[in-house]
Amino acid sequence: MPHAPPPAPAERLARIIDLLCRAVAARSAGGALAGPLIILIWGHLRRRASRIFRLAARLAAGTKSASPRIQPARPTRPKPPQRLPRGVAWLVRLVPETASGAAQLQHLLAEPEMAPLLASPQMGRLLRPLCRMLGVTPPPEIAKPPPVTPAAPARATPRASPPVPPPRPASPPRVGPAACGPPVAA
């Protein structure tokens, strides 16, 4: 019987996310998590898996370039309130059974077959939040670069410092009823 070829990296990634969804669903059976939170986590993971799988298919077909596209600046909108927990490894803390999925994701991201997918900036934007929720250190290819601060413009000629004003003459001491303290006899 011939061996089937190993699944593509995107397929393996989809299987890992499916494992995470099953672990979350198993937690719901025990009543350990609230129903609305389980639905939010499940939907978040499924949407992320769908977007990853579609992007991987476009990259494999050659219809999506791996290089970033320059887009015009969009007006910023206020972010909706966060409904899911935040922080590193929040999903593993809520559902400890997802730790095996985190280990599988860490192993998959280190494999050389993932290099073409990781070269895409869009894939990095999809995988970074998944890595964060599982406590996985993202590979350098998708790690978010540090923010760039604009450099101060260089000045062609040094400016002269402003003139220093002359010191003010000292005020004479006040004498009379306006002075503080009791009158002094002379």
Secondary structure, DSSP 8 states (H G I E B T S, - for coil): --------HHHHHHHHHHHHHHHHHHHHHHT-S-HHHHHHHHHHHHHHHHHHHHHHHHHHHTSS-SS----------------S--STTHHHHH-GGGHHHHHHHHHHHHSGGGHHHHT-HHHHHHHHHHHHHHT----TTTS------------SS------------------STTSSS-----
